Amino acid sequence: MGFDRRYAAGSAILLIALALYLGTLSRGIQPGDGPELTVSSAHLGIPHPSGYPTYTMVGRLFSLIPAGSQAVRANLFAAVCGAGAVTVFGIWLLRISGSLIGALFAAGALATSLTLWRESTSAEVYSLSALFLTLLLASLPERRGDGRFPLFCYLWGLALTNHLSLVFLFIPFAVFGFTRARPNRSQFFGGVILFLLGLTPYLYLPIRSAQAPLWNWGFPAQLDPFLVHVLGQGYWGYLAEGDSWSRLVEWTGGFRREATWAGLLLVPAGAFVMRRQARDLLLLVFGGTLLSLAYTLHFHINDPEAYFLPVTILLLVPVPFAVRYLGRPRIVAVVLVLFLGAQFLSNRAECDRRTQRVLDEYINNLLMTFDVGGTVIVEGDNETFGLLYAMEGDGRRTDLTLWNSVLDLMPEGPLFHDVVLTERAPGWKRKAIRSAIAEGRPVYTTVESDMIRAEGFELRPQGLSFQYERFGEPRTGDSDSLWSLYGRESVGRVDHRSGYLTRILASLYPIQESRNLQETGELEEAARLLREAEERGEGIGVVWNSVGLAHERAGDREEAIRLFQKAAEVARDGKPRFNLARLFFDDGRMDEAEREVRWVVEKDPSLRYAGSLLLGAILVDAGRTGEAAGTYRAAWRERPGETAPLLGLAEVSLRNGHVDEAREHFRAAGRIRPGAVRDGEYRIATYFESEGRLEEAAAVYRSLAGESIYDLGAFLSLAMVRAESGAVSEADSLFDYALAIDQGGAAYNAYAWSLAMRGERLNDAIELVRESRMRDPDDPYAADTEGWILHLLADDAAAVKSLREAKRLGLSTAGLDYRLGIVLIGLNGLGEGRALLTQALLEDPASTHASEAYRLLDQSE
């Protein structure tokens, strides 16, 4: 275990990690806190709590590198910290475990982990926090009087000046360090002093805040605001009970992308080995893991992924112990390299940020729409920090005044800088903005509500923002609707010179108003507004797609298809083609549906999952079950936490007659969504019915009914199957029980239908179905049943009324067409009746009504 071995291993890890992170480094800013941290570092400002003084001061050194933009320099800082964390971690693991292969694998797993890789390619504090944690592990004392104890104490203080989440690891680390080092009184107090010395970077905050830097969050120049800022009191409200269990399930499911599949297996194996060889270190690892995990699960922010990073690092510690125990180093090394390669490929697309320019392009498009000397009201992090970086990091559009209506700490732009101190009473910035609006000077907002009200003015669309303009022209839309039609992931595709977004917004009003008119029955005016929206959005795929959806909601499928086809010709995404595929599939136009959805799967990654599911359904319907299974497996690889691909595979198994295999897929779905198993049993029973295997179907329904005596559906289905099998007395007993527990009328309708199909007790049947209709007047199935029973009772005039009502209530099946067609021909409604029977025979030629339909069609010629 010589120095040369560790030096060579460390050098290799460092070079590979640096190459990985620099090769995938972001070339600009990314959503989140990165732009703020970049500006704070470059200008020595005060970022959001807890202030991150060490990050800010070291980041300032990186900002002085004479190459690249400020964003690239800040991103480089993150890459160096991430590579340093991986290197320190690998060297330490080699020293404590003695396994070169195990240490290299654990370091490689950490380097290619989804979280550290992502956090090491753009400006953030988490890669520096990971570096501090690995340094703390490497400085752990190993024996009494260990010379690393002073460094261990100092590093603890310094680590807490970067990210306070490490405080939850302090107790297990302190217990381990003091137990191993056993310091005497002087060494103990010396350690305390060094710990406090490590905290001294926090002095930067009040000193620098008092100098009024460009960015001065919280103004921590005085003691009270300093404590509030450092302790992050504004975020304490996030420490609350909530969805901790679901978050734990989600993190556990994604751990394979942090430590590879091999790591998942090696962690418990390594813990077993450490139980004998390094029990105190094992206690540190799992004690720290539990504390860090408990904090992260209860800290309810929208993006907690990086907070799980300490857990990943700690759980990788046992891995090299397991590798050393395995033996056969060459075989193990090859296998582990393959797992690392799989993790690299799995995470590369998400972590390679060279071309991820969403925020850059969003901010560029915002800036293009602002007039010279304009004032911009912002609220969200992405707009605030992104525009701040553009103006103060890149030096662009310094003519603008930026004001965050919540924080009120933006650098003073041209609108504010002439206001003398004596005039700066509370609310002075809002007053200045209102005056600018009244004078007709350009004022814009990205906030989705009217923050500033001025008489005679309103908000109008202006690119990606909204401008205050005088009344006098009709409104063309509202800010709340912008992102419902135009996804933020596409902001880089905007051509402002064509008025692209303004025309999108101009089409929103007629689309929304047409929806309101459709609900009130004013269909002619609704159609006129949709034509207006189509004209306003000429040549814009997203508008034509939205107008098509509006026509689909109104029931005009042909018009919807026409609009979707127009949209597909000009749209860059696959949404119009996906909608076309849906409608074609519903209409039985399978070849066209397959053609459209294959384009979606191949060309639009955002719709690949949904497209794969639809393609699978098309292939199943066409009997191409082998291809369908491959498609559903691809969807499962895309989203392994979803049940839909598993249900699709179960359907394929049933189509192939493999019931046991289908049950396995339903059980797998049940591990994600518990109700999927019971739903699957219903589907299996339905399959048995379709195959004429009524006894097997009855057995499944009996099992379902036995699990819950209040499952009305199970008892009704069992009763229907037993009646079809000829076990009439058993069926009637089951129907009687179902009537006793029925609350809505479904049992009455089912019993009535069963009697009608048997041709028995029709007077009882009509009473039952009328009871069903009284309980649920809007049930189209009950109206259908009533109509057919009236026909059997020779009251065709009343039967037609009930069957037509079933259609009006939304029932659209071949069976209803058969029944209505048969009754109409009996009443001499030959034209409509023949058309209905012809259509029904095309849709369901195997129906029990088919022979009667053929007979009536022949007679009516």
N, C-alpha and C positions, 0 to 999 in steps of 0.2 A: 504494500500500500504506500508506495513511495510518492515523493513530491512530483516526480516527473509524470506519473500516471494521472494524478489528479489535474496537473497543469495541462496535459495534452487533452484530457477529456473536457476540461473547462473551456479550453480554447476552441475545440471543435463545436461544443454546444453554443458558445457565444457567436461564432461566425455563422453557423447555420441559422440560429434564431434571428440574428440581425439581417441575414439575407432574406429570410422569410418575411419579416416585418417591413423591411425597406422595399422589397419587391411588391408588396401589396399596400403600401402606404397611401393614404388619402392625399390627393393633390390640392385639396381645398378644405372648406369647413364642412362639418357634419351636424345634423340635428342634435340638440341637447345643449349641454353647458359649455362645450368646447370653444365656440367663438368668444364667449364671455371670458373664459380662462385665458385664451390667447391674448385678448386685448389687455386684460389685467396684468399678465406677465410682461407684455411689451411696454406698458406704461407704468408698471409698478403700482397697480391699483389695488382695490379691496374687492375680491369676488364674493359671491354669496356665502352664507354660513356653511362651515365654520371658519371661513377665511382663507384656508390653505396657504399659510405664509411660506412654508418650505417649498411647495410647488411653485408659488409665484416668484420667489427669489431665484430659484434654480432655473425656472422657465425664462426669466429675464436674461440669463446668460445664453440660453439657446436662441433667444430672439435677436441676439447680436451677431449670429452667424451670417456672414456676408453672402448668402446664397438662398434663392427661393423666396417665396412670400412668407409673411408672418405665420400664416396658417401651416405651411409646410414645415417651418422651423418648430412650431409647437407640436406638430404631429411627429416630428423626428424625436423630440423629447420623450414622447410616449413610447416610441419604438425602442429607444435605448434603455428605458426603464424596464420594459417587458423582456428584452433580451437579457438584461442584467438579472432579473428575477429568475429566469429559466436557468441561467448559468450558475448562480449561487445555489439554487435548489439542487441541480445535478451534482455539483461538487460535494455538497453536504451529504446527500444521499449515498454517494460513493464512499464517503468516509465512515458513515455510521453502519452501512450494511455490508460493505465489502464486495458488492455485486456491481461490476462495471456495466453489464448488460441491463440489469434492473434499473440502475441509476440513469442510464442513457434513455431507457424506455420511458421512465416516469417524467424525465425532463422533456422528452419529445412529446409525450401526451399533454403536458402542461403547455408547451409551446404551440401546439396545434389545437388546443382546446378552443371551443367556440368563443368563450368569454375573453380569455386573455389575448387571443389573437385579435379579436375585434377591438379590444380596448388598447391594443398596442399599435394600431394603425391610424388613430386620430387623437386629437388633444383631449385628454381626460386625466383625472387623478388616480384612476384605479390601477394602472400599471405601476405607478410609483408606490402605491399602497402594497401591491404584490411584492415589489422589491423589498420594501421594509419588512414584510412578513418573512420572506425567505432569509433576510439578513438576521432577523431575530432567531430563527431556527438554527442558523449556522453559528450564532454566538451563544447558544445554550451551554451553560457550564456542564462539564462532564464529571467533575470530581471536586473534592474539597480544595479550596484555595486556587481554583482554576483562574488563570489570568484573563479569561474572557469575561469574567463577571462584571468588571467596570464598563466594558463595551456593551454588554447586554443591558445594563441599566440605562446607559446614555441613549442607546438605540430605541429603547422603549419610549422615552420622552420625545425623541425626535419623530418617531413613527406617529405619535398622537397629534403632531402638528400638521399632518397631511389629511388623514381621514379618521374620524372618531369611531367608526365601526370597529376598529381594532381594539377599542377599550373592552369589548366583551371577551377578548382573549387574554386580558391582563391577569386575571386571577389564576387560571391554570398555568400560564407561563411563569408567573411570579412564584407559585408554589413549587413548580419544577426547579426553577433556577435557584431558589433559596435552599431547597432540599438537597440539591446536588452540591452547590458551592459552600453551604454552611458558613456564611461569613461571620466573623467576630464583630464586636460592637463597632470598631472603627471602620471595618470594611462595609458594614451595614450602612452607617451614616454616610460613608463615602459614596456608596451606591445611590442613596437617596439624593445626595447633592448632584451627582451626575445625571440622574433622572430629571431633576428640576432644570439642570443646565440644558438638557435636550429639549425642554419646553420653551426655551428662550426665544425661538423664532416668533412666538406669538406677540412678543413686544413690537414686532414690525407693525402690527395692525393699528394700535393707537398712535404710534409715532407717524406712520405714513398717512393715516386718516386726518390727523391734525394739519397736514400739509395740503389738504384738499386736492387729491389726485383726480385724474380724469374720471375714474370709476371708483365710487366710494360707497359701497353697499353697507347699509346699517350705520354708517358714520360712527365707528367704534372708538372715537377719540376719548370718550369719557368712560368711567368704570362700568356703569350700568349697561349702556349699549354694547360695551366690549364683552361683558359676560353673556349677555343675550346672544351676541353674534357667535362667540366661540363655542358656547354650549348648544347652539342650534335650536334654541327654544321655539322658534317658529315652526319647527318640524316635529315637535313632540306629539302633536295631535295625530300624526300618522301611526304612532305606536298604539294601535287599538285592535281589538278582536275583529275578525272578519273572515276572509276566505283563505285562512292559513292552510286548511287541509287541502283544498284544491291546488293551492300554490305548491305545496309539498309534492303532490302527485305529479304536477307538471314538471317540477324540477327533477324528480326522480326519473321520470320518463326521458328527460333530456340529458341525463348524466352520461349516457354513452357517447355524447358529442363533446364531453369534457375530459373523459378519461379513457375512451375507447371501450369496446366490448370486452377486450381482454382485461382492462383495468377494473371493470365491474366484478370480474371473477377473482382477480388477484388481490383486491382490497381485503375481503374476508379471509382469504388464505394467508395473506401477509400478517393480518392481525393475529391469527392463530399462532404463527411462528414467533411474533413479537411477544406474545403472552409469556414465553419462556425466556427469550433473549433480551428484551427491552421493555419490561412491563411498565416502568414509570413513563417511558416515552409514549407507549400505547395509551396510557391514561391521559397524558397531555393531549394527544391527537384526538381522541374521542370526546374528552371533556371540552376541548376547544371547539370541536365540530358541533356538539350539541348546543353550546352557548351561542355560537355564531349563527347556527341554523335557526334557533329559537328567535333571535333578534330579527333576522332577515324575513322569516315567515310572518312576523307581526308588524313589520315596518311597511305599511301599505302605500307604496308609491307605484306609479304606472310601469316603471322599467327597473325591476329589482334584480335583473340578471347579474349585474356586476357585483352585487352584494353577496352573491353565492361564491365568489372567487376564493375567499379564504377557506371555505369548506372544501372546495376542489383541491386546493394545495395540501391541506391537512390529510384528506383521505388518500392522496397519492403516496403519503409517507410509507405505509406498509408494503407497497408494491415491490420494491427491490428485495425485501426480505423474502417474499414469496418466490420471486424469480431465482434467487440464490438457492432456495430449498428444492427447486424443481430439478436441477442438474441438466445434463445434455445441453450445454450452452449454445452450440451451433444451431441446433434445431429450434431451440427457444428463441434465439436471436432472429432467425428467419421469420418465424411465426409472428413475433412482436413487431417486426418491421412491416409486415403485411397489415397488421392492425393499425399501425400509425399511418400507413399509406391510405387506408380506408377512411380514417378520421380526417386526414388532410383533404381528400377529395370531397368528403361530406360537407366540410366547413368552408371550403375555398370560396364558393360563390358568394356566401354571405359576408366573408371576412376580407375579400379582395376589394379594397375601396378605391382602386385607381380610377375607376370610371363612375363611382357613386357621387354624382354631382347634384343631387336633388336640391339641397339647400342653397348651394351656389347659384343654380339656375333660377330657383324661386326668388332669391334676393335680386338677381340681375333683372328679372322680369318686373319686379316691383319698382326698382330704380328707374327703369325705362319709361314708366308712366307718370313720374312725378315732374311737375314743372320746376323751373329754377326758382330757388327761394321758398319752396314749399315746406309745409309743416306736416309731419306724419305722426298720427296717434297710434300707438301699438299697445299690445297687452301680452301676448303669448311669448314664450321663450324663443321660439324659432325666429319670429319676426324681430323681436327686440335684440337678441344677441347677433342675429345674422346681419341686420342693418347696422348695428353698432360696429361689427367687424369691418363691413364694407367701408364705413365712413372713417373709422379711427385706426383700423388695422391696415387697410389698403389705401386709405386716403382718397376714396372716391365719393363724390357727391357731398362734399363738406358744406355745400350751400344749403343743405336741408337742416331743418330742426326736428329732432326726434324726441318724442315724449311718451314715456310709459305711464299710462293712466293709473296704474296700481302702485308701481315702485316710486315714481317721481324722483329718479336719481340719474336721469340721462345727462350726458354732457350738454351744456347750454349751446344751442345753435343760434343762428342769426336772429330768430324771432325773440329770443330771451336775453341775449347778452348785453343789450343796451339798457335794460331795466336796472335802475339804481337800487342799492341795498335797502334804502328807506322805504321803497315802494313794494318790497317783497313780503307782503302780508300773506297769511294762509290762503291758498287757492289762487295765487297770483298767476301761475302758469295757465290754469284753466281760463282765467279772465283774459289773458293775452291771446289765447287761441280763439276765444269767442269774438274778441275785437277783430282779429285777422279775418274771420269768416264774414263778419259784418262789412268789412272793407272790401270784400271780394277777393282777398288774397288766397292762393291755393292752399287748402287744408285737406288732408286725406286721412283715412282711417282703415286699418286692417282688422279692427275689432268688430265682432258680429253683433253690434248693437249701437244705437245712437248715443255715444258718450257725451257729446257736446250738443246742446240745442241752441239754435239761433233763429230768431223770427225771420220768416221768409225764405228759409233755406231747407234743403233736404239732401239726403245721400243719393248719389247716382253712381252706377258702375263705372269704374275707371281701371280697366285692366284687372289686375288681381286685388285692387283696393277699391275704395269708394271715396268720392269727392263730394264736398259740400257745394251745392249749386242752388241758385235761386229757383223758386217755383215757376211754373209756366209751361213745362213740357210734361207729357204723360210719363209716369214711372215705367221703368223697363225691367224691374226685378227687385229682389231684395237680397241682402248679404247672406242671410241664413241658408239660401238655396245654392250658393256657388259650388260648394264641394259635393253636393248631392249629385251633380251632373259631371263635375270635372275633378277627377282624382288628383291629389297633390303629387302622386308619383309621376305625373305626366307634365309637370309645369315647365320642363325644359323644352317642350315641343311648341310653345306658344310663339306665334308670329304677331307681335303687337301692331305691326304696320298694317295688317289686314283687318284690324279691329276684331280679331278672333274671339277674345273673351267677352268683349262688349256685346257682340252678336249672340253669344251663348246666353248671357244674362238677359238680353232683350227678348229672347224666346221663352224665358222662364215664366214670365207673367201670364201669357196666353195659355201655356201648358197647365199651370196651376189653376187658372180660372176655369179652363175647360173641365178639369176634374170636378170642381165644385158644381158646375152646371150639370154634368152627367149625374151627379148624386141627386140633384133636384128635378131631373127629368127634362131639362132644357137641351135636348140633344142636338137640335139644329144649330143653335148658337155655339154649343161646345165644338161641333164639327168645324164651324167657321173659324174659331180661335185656333184650332189645331192646324188648319190650312195657313193661317197667319204665322204661326210659329214655324211651320215648315219653310215658308218664304223667308222669314227673318234669318233662319239658320242655313240658308242656301250654301251647299258645299261643305257643311260642318257635320261630320259623322255623328258626334255626340248628341247634337240636337235632333237629327233625324232618328237616331236610335230612341231618344226620349219620347219623341212624338209617336213613334211606332208603339212604344209601350203604352202610351195613353190610348191609342186606338185598340190595342189588345184588351186593355181594361174595359173599354166600351163594347167589346164583343165583335169588333170589325176586324176579323183575322186577315182577310185579304189585303186590306189597307195596311195593316201592321206588317205583313210580309213585304209589301211594296216598299215601305219606308226602311225596313231592315236591309233590304237588298240595296237600296240607294246608299244607306249608311255604310254598308260593307265595302262599297266601291271606293270610298274616300277615307274611312277610319283607319287609324294605325293600330288599334287594338282589336281584339276578337269579340267584343260584346255584341255587335250586330249579328255576326255569324253564329254566335252561340244562341241568340234569340231565334234566328232562323231555324237552326237545328232543332230547337225545342218545338217550334210550331210544326215543322215538317214531320217530326217524330209523332206528335199528337195526331196529325192528319194521315199517318200511315205512309208518308212519302219517304221511305227508309233510305233509298239511295241518295237522295238529296240531303237528308239529315246527316248521313254518314260523311258525305263529302264536306259539308260545312264544319262539322264538329272535329273532323281530322285536321282541318286547317287551324282551328283554335288550339288543339292540343300541341301541334307542332310549332306554331308561331307566337302564341301568347302565353308566357310562363305564368302570368297572374291568374289565368283561367284554366291552366293545365289540369288541376285537380277536378274542378267541376266538369270540364270537358271530358275527362277520362271516365267519370261516372256516367255521363250521358252516352258516351260511345259504348260503354259496357252494356247499358240497357238496350241500345240499338242492336248490338251484336247478339245479345241473348234472344231478343225478339226474332232475329233472323236465323236462330238455331246455330250460330257459330260460337258455340260455348267455349271452345279452346282459346279463340282470340279474345273472347270476353274475359276469361279468367286472367290472361296476361294483362289486359287493360286494368282490371280491378287491382291486380298486384302492383302495377305501376302507380295507381292512385294511393295505395297503402304506403308505398315507399315515399310518396310525396307528403302524406300526412298520416303518420303511424298512430296518431292519437284519435283518429276519427272512426266511427263505426260503419259509415256508408260503404267503404270498400269491402269490409268483412261481410256485410249483408249482401252485397253484390256477388261475392264468391259463394255464399250460401245458396243464392238463387241459381247460380251456375250448377252447383252440386245437385240441386233438386231437379233441374232440367235434365241432368244426366242420370237421374234415378239413384243418386248416392245420398240417402237420407242421413246415415251416420256421419258422413263427412260434412253435410250441411249443419248438423247439430254442433259439430266442433266449431264451425265458423260462428254460429250463433252464441256459443259459450264464450268464445274469444271476444265477441262484441259485448257480451254481458259483463266482462271484466272492466269495460270502459263505461258502459251505460247499463245498469242492472236490469232494466226493463226489457232489454233486447232479447234475453233468453225466453221470456214468456211470449213476446211477440213472435219469436222464431217458431215456437211450438204451434202457435196459431197458423203460421205460414205452412208448416209441415202438414198439419191437419188438412189445410186447404188443398195442398198437393195430393194427398191421399184421395180426397174427394174427387179432384179432377181426373184421377186415374181410375176411378170406380172402386177403390179399395176402401169401402165404407166401414168395415169392421176396424181397420187400422186407424181410420180417421176418428171413429167413435172412441177408441182407446185413448187417443191423445186428448180429446175433449173431456173424457172422464177424468183424466189426470189433472187437467187444468181446473175443472170444476171442484175436484177434491182438494186442491190447494187453496181455493177461496170459495166459500159457499155463497158469496155475494157477487160472484163474477157472472153477471147476467148473460154476457156474450157466450161464455162457455156452455151454459145450460141450454141456451137457445140453439146454438150450433149442434150440440149433442142431440137435442130433440129433433131437429130437422134431419140429421143423418139417420137417426133411428126410424123416423117416419118413412124416409126414402128406402130404408132396408126392409120395410114391412112390419117392423115392431111397433104397431100403432098404439097399443095400450101403454107401452113404456114411454113412447113419445108424448102421449097426452098427459101422463103423470109429470113428465119433465116440464111441459108447457104450463101446467097448473102451478108448479113450484115457481117458475119464472114469473107468472102473473102476480104471485104473492110478493115478490121482491121488486117488481118493475115500478119505476117512478115516472117514466117519461112516455110510455106507450109502445116501446120497441117490441115487448113480448106479445102484446095484443096483435100487433101487425104481423109478427112472425107466425103466430098460431093461426091467424086468419089465412095467411098465404099457404101454410101447410095444408089446411083443410081444403082450400081452393084447388091446390095441385092434386089432392086426392079425390076431389069431386064429391066430398062428403059434408054433411051438416052445413050447407051453404047459408042457411038462415042464421046459424050460430056464427059463421064466419063474418057475415056482414055486420052483426052486432059487435063483434070483436074489433073489426077494423074501424068502425065508427067511434068506438071508445078510444082507439089509438089516435084518430084524427082529432078528437076532442082534447086529448092530452097534449098533442103537438100538431097544431093546424098547418104548420109549414113543412111537415115531413113529406117530401115528394114520393118516397117509397110507399107510404100509407095511401096516398092518393092513387098510385098505380095499382096497389092491391085492391082498393075499393072499386076502381074501374073494371078490373077483370072479374071480380066477383059479381058485379052488377050485370056484366055480359053473360056470365054463366047462369044468372037468374033471369035472363032474357029481357033485361031493361037496357038496351043498347043506347038509347038517347041519353040516359043518365050516365052510362058508362063512358061515353065520349067526353062528357063534361069533366069527369074525374081524371081521365087519362090526359086530357089537354091541360088540366091543372097541374098534373105531375110534371109535364114539360115546362109549364110556366114557372114552377118552383125550382127548376134547374136540373131535373133528371134527364139525362141524354144517353140512352143505352139502346142497343139493338133490340133487347127484349121489349122495351116500351114501344119501339117502332113496330115490332111484330104485332103487339096487342092492339095498338091504336089502328094499325092498318087493317087487321082482321075485322074489328068492330065497324070501321068506316065502310068497308065493302059491304058488310051486312046491312048498312043503312043507305046503300047506293051512293056513297061517296067514292066512286070508283077511281077518279083521277088521283086524288090525294092518297087513297088507300093503296093503290098499286105502287105509287112512288115510294111510300114508306116500306112496303113489303120488299120491294126490289132492293132498296138500300139496306134493309135488315139482313137479307140473304147474302149480300156482299160482305157485310161486317161479321156475321155469325152464322155461317151455313150449317153448323152442327146443332143448332138450337132445337129444342123439343117442339117449337112452333113451325119448324121449316117445312115439314110435309103438308101441314094445313095451309101454309103460305103458298106453296106451289099449286095446290089444288084450287085455291081461290083465284090465283092469277090465271090459271088455265080457264076456269069457268067465266071469268070476267072479260076475256078477250072478245 
